[in-house]
Amino acid sequence: MSTPSLSALPIRRLTPRDLTFCADLSEDRGWPREEHKWGLLLSAGTGYGIDDPDGNGLIGAYVVTQYGPHERPGLAAIGMVLVAERYARRGIGRRLMQYAVEEAVTVPLTLHATPYGRPLYEQLGFKSIGRAEMVRGRFTPAGPPPGIATRSATAEDLTAIIRLDTEVFGHDRTHVITRLPAFTDQLRVAEADGEIIGYAGAWPNMETHVVGPLIARDTETAKALIASLGTRTDRPLRTDIDVRHEELLAWVKESGLESVAFNAVMTYGTSELPGDWTRRFAPLTVAAG
């Protein structure tokens, strides 16, 4: 039997049962396996992949996380675009991304692009609208603690968290936020006068705790939330901060975190992201926007 051409291999929807194949694909490209993150993305979003004709798992995959009404999403984030090393530079990544654009129809798309992936996305019509800086390190508070009260989130806080998140993010993402209590090791809120003015999670990713999402009324509130998470873990922190938040970036670097990389924030079908960027400091994960 002859092996079918790569362009003839079907792209199928992935399910949580494909988690091991997805983690294998990450590992194949030198990424961490990230089963915890893959599990969230495959349950809150929709994964797509191409099976290896030789039966060795997946040769390529990506995940789409949609936001807004289920029947009429207002935004979709693309992430975890991966192609197995043995199939690299053979058009698989382009085919997957073209499929993602076609499937979206009129839904605006966003993604975080590495310098390696950015040229392909630009060729497909994505535009760069901003940058995020990844920082990582052991958190050691710089200066006096911010004077904003924080505490652990409770089940009773979820309604207020979702309301604030929708206002700041620009679209409803209840299906993601309601998974945070199980996904994060810490979920904390900031309060003022009995009102929740910010929230943040810290979730395990290999040897680090990733801070995200980080939604806050202002920079001082964002600092308070990061400090409250960082002083309650013995792991290094990692997060991706919008470069426009210069004061917060300077503070986390004074507090022990170092710059690791920059990603381009890109969109397709819209010239800007919805919501209020001034209160949106870091995503849950760059793979989900």
C-alpha positions as CSV (number, residue, x, y, z in Angstrom):
1,M,0.0,0.0,0.0
2,S,1.2,3.5,-0.8
3,T,1.3,6.1,1.9
4,P,-1.3,8.9,1.3
5,S,0.1,12.3,0.5
6,L,0.3,14.7,3.5
7,S,-2.3,17.0,1.9
8,A,-4.8,14.0,1.8
9,L,-4.5,13.2,5.5
10,P,-7.7,14.3,7.3
11,I,-7.7,16.9,10.0
12,R,-9.9,15.7,12.9
13,R,-11.2,17.0,16.1
14,L,-9.3,15.9,19.2
15,T,-10.8,14.8,22.5
16,P,-9.5,14.6,26.0
17,R,-8.5,11.0,25.1
18,D,-5.9,12.5,22.8
19,L,-4.1,14.2,25.7
20,T,-1.1,11.8,25.7
21,F,-0.7,12.1,22.0
22,C,-0.7,15.9,22.4
23,A,1.9,15.8,25.2
24,D,4.0,13.4,23.1
25,L,3.9,16.0,20.3
26,S,5.1,18.8,22.6
27,E,7.9,16.6,23.8
28,D,8.9,15.7,20.3
29,R,9.5,19.4,19.6
30,G,11.5,20.0,22.7
31,W,8.7,21.6,24.7
32,P,7.6,20.4,28.1
33,R,4.9,17.8,28.0
34,E,2.4,20.1,29.8
35,E,-0.3,17.6,30.3
36,H,-2.0,19.8,32.9
37,K,-2.4,22.7,30.3
38,W,-3.3,20.4,27.5
39,G,-6.1,18.9,29.7
40,L,-7.6,22.4,30.2
41,L,-7.3,23.4,26.6
42,L,-8.9,20.2,25.3
43,S,-11.8,20.5,27.6
44,A,-12.4,24.3,27.5
45,G,-11.5,24.6,23.8
46,T,-11.4,22.4,20.7
47,G,-8.3,20.6,19.5
48,Y,-7.6,19.6,15.9
49,G,-4.9,17.2,14.7
50,I,-3.6,15.0,11.9
51,D,-2.9,11.4,12.7
52,D,0.4,9.8,11.7
53,P,-0.3,7.4,8.9
54,D,2.3,5.1,10.5
55,G,0.2,5.0,13.7
56,N,2.7,7.0,15.8
57,G,0.3,9.4,17.4
58,L,-0.1,12.9,15.9
59,I,2.0,14.6,13.3
60,G,0.4,18.0,14.0
61,A,-2.1,19.8,16.2
62,Y,-3.5,23.1,17.4
63,V,-6.2,24.2,19.8
64,V,-8.9,26.9,19.4
65,T,-10.6,28.5,22.5
66,Q,-13.7,30.4,21.6
67,Y,-15.2,33.3,23.7
68,G,-18.7,34.8,23.7
69,P,-22.0,33.1,23.0
70,H,-21.6,29.5,22.0
71,E,-23.7,29.9,18.9
72,R,-22.0,33.2,17.9
73,P,-18.5,33.5,19.3
74,G,-16.9,37.0,19.3
75,L,-13.3,35.9,19.4
76,A,-11.3,32.7,19.1
77,A,-7.7,32.2,20.4
78,I,-5.4,29.7,18.6
79,G,-2.6,28.0,20.5
80,M,-0.3,25.0,20.7
81,V,0.4,24.9,17.0
82,L,2.8,22.0,16.7
83,V,4.2,19.8,14.0
84,A,6.2,16.6,14.7
85,E,9.9,17.1,14.0
86,R,9.9,14.2,11.5
87,Y,7.3,16.2,9.4
88,A,8.7,19.6,9.8
89,R,9.0,22.0,6.9
90,R,6.6,20.0,4.8
91,G,3.6,22.3,4.9
92,I,1.8,20.7,7.8
93,G,1.8,23.9,9.9
94,R,0.5,26.0,7.0
95,R,-2.2,23.5,6.3
96,L,-3.4,23.4,9.9
97,M,-3.4,27.2,10.1
98,Q,-5.3,27.6,6.8
99,Y,-7.8,25.1,8.2
100,A,-8.1,27.1,11.4
101,V,-8.8,30.3,9.4
102,E,-11.4,28.6,7.2
103,E,-13.2,27.0,10.2
104,A,-13.4,30.3,11.9
105,V,-15.4,31.8,9.0
106,T,-16.1,35.3,10.3
107,V,-15.0,34.9,13.9
108,P,-12.0,37.2,14.7
109,L,-8.8,35.2,15.7
110,T,-5.9,36.0,18.0
111,L,-2.7,34.2,18.8
112,H,0.7,34.7,20.5
113,A,3.5,34.1,18.0
114,T,7.0,33.2,18.6
115,P,9.6,34.8,16.3
116,Y,9.9,31.4,14.6
117,G,6.1,31.1,13.9
118,R,5.4,34.8,13.1
119,P,6.4,34.7,9.4
120,L,3.9,32.0,8.6
121,Y,1.1,33.8,10.4
122,E,1.9,37.0,8.6
123,Q,1.8,35.2,5.2
124,L,-1.7,34.0,6.2
125,G,-2.9,37.5,6.9
126,F,-2.4,37.9,10.7
127,K,-1.3,41.3,11.8
128,S,0.9,42.1,14.8
129,I,-0.9,44.4,17.2
130,G,1.3,44.2,20.4
131,R,3.8,42.2,22.4
132,A,3.9,40.2,25.6
133,E,7.1,39.7,27.6
134,M,7.6,36.3,29.4
135,V,9.3,36.7,32.7
136,R,10.5,33.9,35.1
137,G,12.2,33.6,38.4
138,R,11.9,33.2,42.1
139,F,9.8,36.0,43.6
140,T,11.4,38.1,46.3
141,P,9.3,41.1,47.2
142,A,10.8,44.4,46.2
143,G,10.1,47.2,48.7
144,P,7.1,47.4,51.0
145,P,4.1,45.2,50.1
146,P,1.3,46.9,48.1
147,G,-1.4,48.1,50.4
148,I,-4.2,46.2,48.7
149,A,-6.1,43.5,50.5
150,T,-6.1,40.0,48.9
151,R,-7.5,36.7,49.9
152,S,-8.3,33.2,48.6
153,A,-11.2,33.1,46.2
154,T,-14.3,31.2,47.3
155,A,-17.1,29.6,45.3
156,E,-19.3,32.6,46.2
157,D,-16.8,34.9,44.4
158,L,-17.2,33.2,41.0
159,T,-20.1,35.3,39.9
160,A,-18.3,38.6,40.7
161,I,-15.1,37.2,39.1
162,I,-16.9,36.3,35.9
163,R,-18.6,39.7,35.8
164,L,-15.3,41.5,36.2
165,D,-13.5,39.3,33.7
166,T,-16.2,39.7,31.0
167,E,-16.0,43.5,31.4
168,V,-12.2,43.5,31.1
169,F,-11.6,40.7,28.6
170,G,-14.5,41.9,26.4
171,H,-16.2,38.6,25.9
172,D,-17.7,36.1,28.2
173,R,-15.4,33.2,29.1
174,T,-17.4,31.5,31.8
175,H,-16.4,28.1,30.4
176,V,-12.8,28.8,31.2
177,I,-13.2,30.8,34.5
178,T,-15.3,28.1,36.1
179,R,-12.5,25.6,35.5
180,L,-9.9,27.8,37.4
181,P,-10.7,26.5,40.9
182,A,-9.7,23.0,39.8
183,F,-6.9,24.0,37.4
184,T,-5.0,26.5,39.6
185,D,-3.1,25.7,42.8
186,Q,-4.0,29.2,44.0
187,L,-6.9,31.5,43.0
188,R,-6.9,34.9,44.8
189,V,-9.0,38.0,44.6
190,A,-8.2,41.6,45.5
191,E,-10.8,43.6,47.4
192,A,-11.6,47.3,48.2
193,D,-14.7,48.4,50.1
194,G,-16.2,45.0,49.8
195,E,-15.8,44.9,46.0
196,I,-13.6,42.5,44.0
197,I,-11.2,44.7,42.0
198,G,-9.0,42.0,40.6
199,Y,-8.2,38.3,40.6
200,A,-5.3,36.1,39.6
201,G,-4.5,32.4,39.5
202,A,-1.2,30.4,39.8
203,W,-1.2,27.0,38.1
204,P,1.5,24.3,38.0
205,N,3.5,24.0,34.8
206,M,6.5,21.7,35.2
207,E,8.7,23.2,37.9
208,T,7.1,26.7,37.9
209,H,3.8,28.3,38.9
210,V,2.4,30.3,36.0
211,V,0.6,33.5,37.0
212,G,-2.5,33.9,34.9
213,P,-5.1,35.2,34.3
214,L,-4.2,38.5,35.9
215,I,-7.0,41.0,35.9
216,A,-6.7,44.1,38.1
217,R,-8.1,47.6,38.6
218,D,-4.6,49.1,38.4
219,T,-0.9,48.3,38.6
220,E,-0.8,48.4,42.4
221,T,-3.6,45.8,42.5
222,A,-1.7,43.7,40.0
223,K,1.4,43.9,42.2
224,A,-0.6,42.9,45.3
225,L,-2.0,39.8,43.5
226,I,1.4,38.7,42.2
227,A,3.0,39.2,45.6
228,S,0.2,37.2,47.3
229,L,0.7,34.3,44.9
230,G,4.5,34.5,44.9
231,T,4.9,34.5,48.7
232,R,2.7,31.4,48.9
233,T,4.7,29.1,46.7
234,D,8.3,27.7,46.8
235,R,8.3,27.4,43.0
236,P,9.7,30.0,40.5
237,L,7.0,32.2,39.0
238,R,6.4,32.6,35.3
239,T,4.0,34.9,33.5
240,D,3.5,36.8,30.2
241,I,2.9,40.5,30.7
242,D,1.6,43.0,28.1
243,V,4.7,45.2,27.4
244,R,2.5,48.3,27.8
245,H,2.5,47.6,31.5
246,E,6.0,49.0,31.9
247,E,5.6,49.7,35.6
248,L,4.6,46.2,36.5
249,L,7.3,44.7,34.3
250,A,9.9,46.9,36.1
251,W,8.6,45.8,39.5
252,V,8.6,42.0,38.8
253,K,12.2,42.3,37.5
254,E,13.2,44.1,40.7
255,S,11.4,41.2,42.5
256,G,13.6,38.5,41.1
257,L,12.0,37.6,37.7
258,E,14.0,37.9,34.5
259,S,13.0,38.4,30.9
260,V,12.9,35.1,29.0
261,A,11.3,35.9,25.6
262,F,8.9,38.1,23.7
263,N,5.9,37.0,21.7
264,A,3.9,39.0,19.2
265,V,0.2,39.3,19.9
266,M,-1.5,38.9,16.5
267,T,-5.0,39.1,15.2
268,Y,-6.9,38.1,12.1
269,G,-10.2,39.6,11.1
270,T,-9.9,42.5,13.6
271,S,-7.4,45.3,14.2
272,E,-7.6,45.2,17.9
273,L,-8.6,43.0,20.9
274,P,-11.8,43.8,22.7
275,G,-12.1,44.8,26.4
276,D,-9.8,47.0,28.5
277,W,-6.1,46.3,28.1
278,T,-5.3,48.7,31.0
279,R,-6.8,46.1,33.4
280,R,-5.7,43.0,31.5
281,F,-2.1,42.3,32.7
282,A,-1.5,38.7,31.8
283,P,-3.4,35.9,30.0
284,L,-4.4,32.5,31.6
285,T,-1.9,31.1,29.1
286,V,-0.7,32.5,25.8
287,A,-2.3,29.4,24.1
288,A,-5.8,30.6,25.1
289,G,-5.4,34.4,24.9
